[in-house]
Amino acid sequence: MTVKDPMSDIDLPVQQTSQRARFAGSLRAADAGRRFKLAGCPEWSPPEVLARAGDLGAEDVIAVSGEVCLKPEANPELPSGEVELRAESLEVLTDSTTPAIPVYRGPEEDLPSEEMRLRHRVLDLRRPELRDNLLLRHRLVLETRNRLDALGFMEVETPMLTKPTPEGARDYLVPSRVHPGEFYALPQSPQIYKQLLMAAGFDRYFQIARCFRDEDLRADRQPEFTQIDVEASFVEPEDILGWMEELMAGLAEVAGVSAPRPFPVMTHAEAMDRFGTDRPDMRWDLEITDWSEALADSESLILRGALDAGGRLRGILLPGGGALSRKQIEAVEAVAKAQGAPGLLWMKGNPDGASGPLSRFTSPEHQARIGLTDG
């Protein structure tokens, strides 16, 4: 949030379109000795201005003119902590009433309730956290367009009012005024238009598409959301993977997230075999291990029956799992049963020997084969 540096001794009158020469938070040590006019809230201003302001309210809007000076003691916690504005004049632009919820929040202060923040959303959106979220989204969208444009993709926009398509959720319907009794459907994804554009010869395009799905809320899904839709013709999987790695690496750089390249690549079969899902979270080192050979001579009828039927014995070795309480293990078992499993076979490694249902059917040799250790 910066603007072009003004010339020295500039003094923009507040009647002009631009009422301030700089944002207070954009001042740096390099600006020392220059003159600016700032406009904003008094908590951004130096103590000298507040002392002269007297009865200014927390949300009053003011304009302060003066010289940028180096602070005797810099505040390392702020980007602008090396400088302050030595005020020479102060003008109150707007008197404000006390807001329903506080805009400024100290490090140790709790947020107002979510209901209050949603009711007074215009104030809530002034919080730095939400402002930074919107700014980050803007930069990510801009990076997406620039990266895909550099890769030869063209951006298209498809209609919102369309016909129903077979998707995984129910459609949102919009009644037509012109055609009584007829309805439009809001797009769950632009599938129809993908086919039209591909057949028409647009062999490389993308869309930042707004999608609508009438379904229950999930952790990564809400009734309306935005997705990056990329389409290309005459390509192989390696082409798509390369383009997406280029895009994701660029987005990670903008977001300040580490994304070392090249990205690890695995087949769908490998992902399902090692993690049990086609979208594994690689931050967790909890791979599914095949114990069929290690436990082939176990005395358990359940394990031997599974092998005799052509199945495999697979499990997860959890470092530090010995600290789990019986209640916590029962909670994990409840999750397994909810997913269709008949139960949960488990055991812990202890200094005085293994414990748990599976330990009754395994010897110390079996336990060593699967890598069970104390704790």
C-alpha positions as CSV (number, residue, x, y, z in Angstrom):
1,M,0.0,0.0,0.0
2,T,2.4,2.7,-1.2
3,V,2.1,5.6,-3.6
4,K,4.8,7.4,-5.7
5,D,7.1,9.4,-3.5
6,P,6.2,13.1,-3.5
7,M,8.8,15.8,-4.1
8,S,10.4,17.5,-1.2
9,D,8.3,20.1,0.7
10,I,5.1,18.9,-1.1
11,D,1.9,20.0,0.5
12,L,-1.2,18.6,-1.1
13,P,-4.4,20.4,-0.1
14,V,-7.1,18.0,1.1
15,Q,-9.5,19.3,-1.5
16,Q,-7.6,17.5,-4.2
17,T,-8.5,14.0,-5.3
18,S,-5.4,12.6,-3.5
19,Q,-5.8,13.7,0.1
20,R,-2.5,12.3,1.4
21,A,1.0,12.1,0.0
22,R,1.9,8.8,1.7
23,F,0.5,6.1,4.0
24,A,1.9,6.4,7.5
25,G,2.9,2.7,7.5
26,S,4.9,3.2,4.3
27,L,7.4,5.7,5.7
28,R,10.9,4.4,6.1
29,A,14.3,5.7,7.3
30,A,15.1,6.7,3.7
31,D,12.3,9.3,4.0
32,A,14.0,11.2,6.9
33,G,14.1,14.9,6.2
34,R,11.3,15.0,3.7
35,R,7.9,16.6,4.1
36,F,4.6,14.7,3.8
37,K,0.9,15.1,4.6
38,L,-0.8,12.0,6.1
39,A,-4.4,11.3,6.6
40,G,-5.9,8.6,8.7
41,C,-6.6,7.4,12.2
42,P,-4.8,8.9,15.2
43,E,-3.3,5.6,16.5
44,W,-0.9,5.8,13.4
45,S,0.3,9.2,14.5
46,P,3.3,10.0,16.9
47,P,2.6,10.8,20.6
48,E,3.3,14.6,20.0
49,V,0.3,14.8,17.7
50,L,-2.0,13.0,20.1
51,A,-1.0,15.3,22.9
52,R,-1.9,18.4,20.9
53,A,-5.1,16.8,19.6
54,G,-6.5,16.6,23.1
55,D,-10.0,15.2,22.8
56,L,-9.6,13.3,19.5
57,G,-11.6,10.0,19.4
58,A,-10.1,6.7,18.5
59,E,-11.7,6.7,15.0
60,D,-11.6,10.4,14.1
61,V,-9.9,11.0,10.7
62,I,-7.2,13.6,10.7
63,A,-4.6,15.1,8.4
64,V,-1.2,15.8,9.8
65,S,1.6,17.7,8.0
66,G,5.2,17.7,9.0
67,E,8.8,16.3,8.6
68,V,9.7,12.7,8.8
69,C,12.4,12.2,11.4
70,L,14.4,9.2,12.7
71,K,13.2,8.0,16.1
72,P,15.7,8.1,18.9
73,E,14.8,4.5,19.6
74,A,13.6,2.4,16.7
75,N,10.7,-0.1,17.2
76,P,11.9,-3.3,15.5
77,E,8.4,-4.8,15.6
78,L,7.1,-2.3,13.0
79,P,8.2,-1.9,9.4
80,S,8.0,1.9,9.9
81,G,9.5,1.7,13.4
82,E,12.6,3.7,12.5
83,V,10.8,6.9,11.7
84,E,8.1,9.2,13.0
85,L,6.4,12.3,11.7
86,R,7.2,15.5,13.5
87,A,3.9,17.3,13.2
88,E,3.6,20.9,12.3
89,S,-0.1,21.1,11.7
90,L,-3.2,19.0,12.4
91,E,-6.6,19.1,10.8
92,V,-9.6,17.1,11.8
93,L,-11.4,15.8,8.7
94,T,-14.2,13.8,10.3
95,D,-15.5,13.4,13.9
96,S,-16.4,9.8,14.4
97,T,-18.6,8.1,17.0
98,T,-17.3,5.2,19.1
99,P,-17.6,2.1,16.9
100,A,-19.7,-0.9,17.9
101,I,-16.6,-3.1,17.9
102,P,-12.9,-2.0,18.3
103,V,-11.0,-1.8,15.0
104,Y,-7.5,-1.7,16.6
105,R,-6.7,-4.8,18.8
106,G,-3.6,-5.2,21.0
107,P,-1.6,-8.4,20.9
108,E,-3.1,-9.7,24.1
109,E,-6.7,-8.6,23.4
110,D,-9.4,-11.1,22.3
111,L,-11.5,-10.6,19.2
112,P,-15.2,-9.7,19.6
113,S,-17.6,-12.6,19.0
114,E,-18.0,-13.8,15.5
115,E,-21.7,-12.7,15.5
116,M,-20.7,-9.2,16.4
117,R,-18.0,-9.1,13.8
118,L,-20.3,-10.3,11.0
119,R,-23.0,-7.9,12.0
120,H,-20.5,-5.0,11.8
121,R,-18.5,-6.4,8.9
122,V,-17.5,-3.0,7.6
123,L,-15.5,-2.5,10.8
124,D,-14.2,-6.0,10.9
125,L,-12.8,-5.7,7.5
126,R,-10.5,-2.9,8.7
127,R,-8.5,-5.4,10.8
128,P,-5.0,-6.0,9.4
129,E,-5.6,-9.7,9.3
130,L,-8.5,-9.5,7.0
131,R,-7.0,-6.8,4.9
132,D,-3.9,-8.9,4.4
133,N,-6.0,-11.9,3.4
134,L,-7.7,-9.9,0.7
135,L,-4.4,-8.4,-0.4
136,L,-2.8,-11.9,-0.6
137,R,-5.7,-13.2,-2.7
138,H,-5.3,-10.3,-5.1
139,R,-1.6,-11.0,-5.5
140,L,-2.3,-14.8,-6.0
141,V,-4.8,-14.1,-8.7
142,L,-2.5,-11.7,-10.4
143,E,0.3,-14.2,-10.2
144,T,-1.9,-16.9,-11.7
145,R,-2.8,-14.7,-14.7
146,N,0.8,-13.7,-15.3
147,R,2.2,-17.3,-15.0
148,L,-0.4,-18.9,-17.2
149,D,-0.1,-16.1,-19.7
150,A,3.6,-16.7,-19.9
151,L,2.9,-20.4,-20.5
152,G,0.7,-19.5,-23.5
153,F,-2.7,-19.8,-21.9
154,M,-5.6,-17.5,-22.7
155,E,-8.1,-16.4,-20.1
156,V,-11.8,-16.8,-20.9
157,E,-15.0,-16.1,-19.0
158,T,-18.1,-18.2,-19.3
159,P,-21.7,-17.4,-18.5
160,M,-23.1,-17.8,-15.0
161,L,-26.7,-18.5,-16.1
162,T,-26.6,-21.9,-17.8
163,K,-28.4,-25.2,-18.0
164,P,-28.1,-28.0,-15.3
165,T,-25.3,-30.4,-15.8
166,P,-24.7,-33.8,-14.0
167,E,-22.4,-33.0,-11.2
168,G,-21.8,-34.2,-7.7
169,A,-24.2,-31.8,-5.9
170,R,-27.5,-30.1,-6.4
171,D,-27.8,-27.0,-8.6
172,Y,-28.8,-23.5,-7.5
173,L,-31.7,-22.5,-9.7
174,V,-32.7,-19.0,-10.9
175,P,-36.2,-18.5,-12.2
176,S,-36.5,-16.8,-15.6
177,R,-38.8,-13.8,-15.8
178,V,-38.8,-13.9,-19.6
179,H,-39.7,-17.6,-19.8
180,P,-42.2,-18.3,-17.0
181,G,-41.8,-21.8,-15.5
182,E,-38.2,-22.1,-16.8
183,F,-35.1,-21.9,-14.7
184,Y,-31.4,-21.2,-15.1
185,A,-28.8,-23.2,-13.1
186,L,-25.7,-21.6,-11.6
187,P,-22.6,-23.5,-12.8
188,Q,-21.1,-26.1,-10.5
189,S,-18.1,-25.9,-12.9
190,P,-17.9,-24.7,-16.5
191,Q,-17.9,-28.3,-18.0
192,I,-20.1,-27.5,-21.1
193,Y,-18.1,-24.5,-22.1
194,K,-14.8,-26.5,-21.8
195,Q,-16.1,-28.9,-24.5
196,L,-17.3,-26.0,-26.7
197,L,-14.0,-24.1,-26.5
198,M,-11.8,-27.2,-27.0
199,A,-13.8,-28.3,-30.1
200,A,-13.7,-24.7,-31.4
201,G,-9.9,-24.8,-31.4
202,F,-9.0,-22.9,-28.2
203,D,-6.4,-25.5,-27.3
204,R,-4.9,-23.8,-24.3
205,Y,-7.0,-21.6,-22.0
206,F,-7.7,-21.0,-18.3
207,Q,-10.5,-19.6,-16.2
208,I,-10.7,-18.3,-12.7
209,A,-14.2,-19.7,-12.3
210,R,-16.8,-19.0,-9.7
211,C,-18.7,-22.2,-8.9
212,F,-21.9,-22.9,-7.0
213,R,-22.9,-26.2,-5.3
214,D,-25.9,-26.8,-3.1
215,E,-24.3,-29.2,-0.7
216,D,-23.3,-29.5,3.0
217,L,-20.4,-27.5,4.2
218,R,-17.0,-29.2,4.4
219,A,-13.6,-28.0,5.6
220,D,-12.5,-27.1,2.0
221,R,-15.9,-26.3,0.4
222,Q,-18.7,-23.8,0.8
223,P,-21.8,-23.1,-1.3
224,E,-19.8,-20.8,-3.6
225,F,-16.1,-20.9,-4.2
226,T,-13.5,-20.1,-6.9
227,Q,-11.4,-22.6,-8.7
228,I,-8.6,-22.3,-11.3
229,D,-9.7,-24.2,-14.3
230,V,-7.0,-25.1,-16.8
231,E,-7.6,-26.8,-20.2
232,A,-5.2,-27.8,-22.9
233,S,-5.2,-30.1,-26.0
234,F,-2.5,-32.3,-27.5
235,V,-0.7,-32.8,-24.3
236,E,0.7,-35.6,-22.1
237,P,0.4,-35.9,-18.3
238,E,4.0,-34.6,-18.0
239,D,3.0,-31.3,-19.7
240,I,0.2,-30.7,-17.2
241,L,2.4,-31.6,-14.2
242,G,5.1,-29.3,-15.4
243,W,2.7,-26.3,-15.9
244,M,1.0,-26.9,-12.5
245,E,4.4,-27.1,-10.8
246,E,5.4,-23.8,-12.4
247,L,2.1,-22.2,-11.3
248,M,2.2,-23.6,-7.7
249,A,5.8,-22.6,-7.2
250,G,5.0,-19.1,-8.2
251,L,1.9,-18.9,-5.9
252,A,3.9,-20.3,-3.0
253,E,6.6,-17.6,-3.6
254,V,4.0,-14.9,-3.5
255,A,2.4,-16.4,-0.3
256,G,5.8,-16.8,1.4
257,V,5.5,-20.6,1.6
258,S,8.4,-22.9,1.0
259,A,7.8,-25.2,-2.1
260,P,11.1,-26.8,-3.1
261,R,11.3,-28.0,-6.7
262,P,11.0,-30.4,-8.3
263,F,7.7,-31.5,-6.7
264,P,7.5,-35.2,-5.7
265,V,5.5,-37.2,-8.2
266,M,3.7,-40.5,-7.6
267,T,1.1,-42.6,-9.3
268,H,-2.4,-42.9,-8.1
269,A,-1.7,-46.5,-7.1
270,E,1.3,-45.6,-5.1
271,A,-0.5,-42.8,-3.3
272,M,-3.4,-45.2,-2.3
273,D,-0.9,-47.9,-1.3
274,R,1.3,-45.7,0.9
275,F,-1.3,-43.2,2.3
276,G,-4.8,-44.6,1.6
277,T,-5.8,-41.4,-0.2
278,D,-5.2,-39.8,-3.6
279,R,-4.4,-36.5,-2.0
280,P,-1.9,-37.3,0.8
281,D,-0.6,-34.7,3.1
282,M,3.1,-35.1,2.8
283,R,3.7,-33.2,6.0
284,W,2.8,-36.3,8.0
285,D,5.2,-39.2,8.0
286,L,2.6,-41.8,8.6
287,E,2.8,-44.2,5.7
288,I,0.9,-47.4,5.5
289,T,3.3,-50.4,5.7
290,D,2.8,-53.9,4.3
291,W,3.2,-56.4,7.1
292,S,2.0,-59.5,5.1
293,E,5.4,-61.2,5.1
294,A,6.4,-60.1,8.6
295,L,3.2,-61.5,10.1
296,A,2.6,-64.4,7.8
297,D,3.3,-67.0,10.5
298,S,1.2,-65.3,13.2
299,E,-1.1,-67.4,15.3
300,S,-4.0,-65.0,14.8
301,L,-6.8,-66.6,12.9
302,I,-8.0,-63.2,11.7
303,L,-4.6,-62.3,10.2
304,R,-4.1,-65.7,8.6
305,G,-7.6,-65.8,7.3
306,A,-7.1,-62.4,5.6
307,L,-3.9,-63.7,3.9
308,D,-5.5,-67.0,2.9
309,A,-8.3,-65.0,1.2
310,G,-5.8,-63.2,-1.0
311,G,-5.7,-60.1,1.2
312,R,-2.7,-58.2,2.7
313,L,-1.8,-57.2,6.2
314,R,-1.1,-53.4,6.4
315,G,-0.7,-51.1,9.3
316,I,0.7,-47.7,10.4
317,L,3.7,-47.4,12.8
318,L,3.1,-44.4,15.0
319,P,6.2,-43.0,16.8
320,G,5.3,-41.9,20.3
321,G,2.0,-43.8,20.1
322,G,2.7,-45.5,23.3
323,A,1.6,-42.3,25.1
324,L,-1.9,-42.6,23.8
325,S,-4.5,-43.4,26.5
326,R,-7.1,-46.1,26.1
327,K,-9.8,-43.4,25.6
328,Q,-7.8,-41.9,22.7
329,I,-7.3,-45.3,21.1
330,E,-11.0,-46.0,21.4
331,A,-11.7,-42.7,19.6
332,V,-9.5,-43.8,16.8
333,E,-11.2,-47.1,16.7
334,A,-14.6,-45.3,16.5
335,V,-13.4,-43.4,13.4
336,A,-12.2,-46.7,11.8
337,K,-15.6,-48.3,12.4
338,A,-17.4,-45.3,11.0
339,Q,-15.4,-45.8,7.8
340,G,-16.5,-49.5,7.5
341,A,-13.8,-51.3,9.4
342,P,-14.9,-54.1,11.8
343,G,-12.5,-53.0,14.4
344,L,-9.0,-51.9,15.2
345,L,-6.0,-54.2,16.0
346,W,-3.3,-52.3,17.8
347,M,-0.4,-52.8,20.2
348,K,2.1,-50.6,22.1
349,G,5.8,-51.2,22.6
350,N,6.7,-51.0,26.3
351,P,10.0,-51.7,28.2
352,D,8.3,-54.7,29.9
353,G,6.8,-56.0,26.6
354,A,4.2,-55.2,24.1
355,S,0.5,-54.6,25.1
356,G,-2.8,-54.5,23.3
357,P,-5.0,-56.9,21.3
358,L,-2.4,-57.6,18.6
359,S,0.4,-58.3,21.0
360,R,-1.4,-61.6,22.0
361,F,-0.8,-63.0,18.5
362,T,2.7,-61.7,17.9
363,S,6.1,-62.7,19.3
364,P,9.0,-60.3,20.0
365,E,10.4,-61.5,16.6
366,H,7.2,-60.4,14.8
367,Q,7.3,-57.1,16.6
368,A,10.9,-56.5,15.6
369,R,10.0,-57.3,11.9
370,I,7.4,-54.5,11.8
371,G,9.7,-52.0,13.6
372,L,7.8,-51.8,16.9
373,T,9.9,-50.1,19.6
374,D,9.3,-48.8,23.1
375,G,7.0,-45.8,23.2
